[in-house]
Amino acid sequence: VTNTATGAQATVRIVDQCSNGGLDLDVNVFNQIDTNGQGYQNGHLTVNYSFVNCGD
C-alpha cells in the first residue's frame, strides 16, 4: 500500500476488505505510512495498492 499524499509505502497481507472498498490496516502499518500525520488527523488515509506474490 502507498500513501498517495506522501509516497510512503509498506508491503502488507490483506486479509479483509471493508464493504465500502476500504482496507482495515493494522495500526502499526497505518502509523508507518502516515508520515505526515494527516491520516491520524483525518481518521483515514487515501492509498493505492497492488497485488504482489506473497510466496505462499
C-alpha positions in Angstrom: 0.0 0.0 0.0 1.2 3.5 -0.8 0.0 6.7 0.9 -0.9 8.9 -2.0 -0.2 12.1 -0.1 3.4 11.2 0.9 4.5 8.3 -1.2 5.3 6.2 2.0 4.7 2.6 1.4 4.6 -0.8 3.0 4.1 -4.4 1.9 1.2 -6.0 3.8 -1.1 -9.0 3.7 -4.7 -8.0 3.1 -7.0 -10.4 4.9 -10.2 -8.4 4.7 -11.7 -5.6 2.7 -14.4 -3.3 4.1 -17.8 -3.3 2.3 -17.1 0.3 1.1 -13.9 -0.9 -0.6 -11.6 0.4 2.2 -8.8 -1.6 3.7 -8.6 -2.1 7.5 -4.9 -1.6 8.2 -3.0 -2.8 11.2 -2.3 0.2 13.4 1.5 -0.3 13.1 1.2 -0.2 9.3 -1.1 2.8 9.4 1.4 4.7 11.5 4.3 3.6 9.3 2.8 5.1 6.2 1.1 8.1 7.9 4.4 10.0 7.7 2.8 13.5 7.8 0.2 12.7 10.5 -2.8 13.6 8.3 -4.2 10.1 8.3 -4.5 10.2 12.1 -5.9 13.7 12.0 -8.5 12.8 9.3 -9.3 9.3 10.6 -8.3 7.7 7.3 -5.6 7.5 4.6 -6.0 7.6 0.9 -3.9 4.8 -0.5 -3.1 2.9 -3.7 -2.4 -0.8 -3.6 -1.3 -3.5 -5.9 -1.1 -7.3 -5.6 2.3 -9.0 -5.3 3.3 -12.6 -4.8 3.4 -13.3 -1.1 5.3 -16.6 -1.5 2.7 -18.9 -0.1 
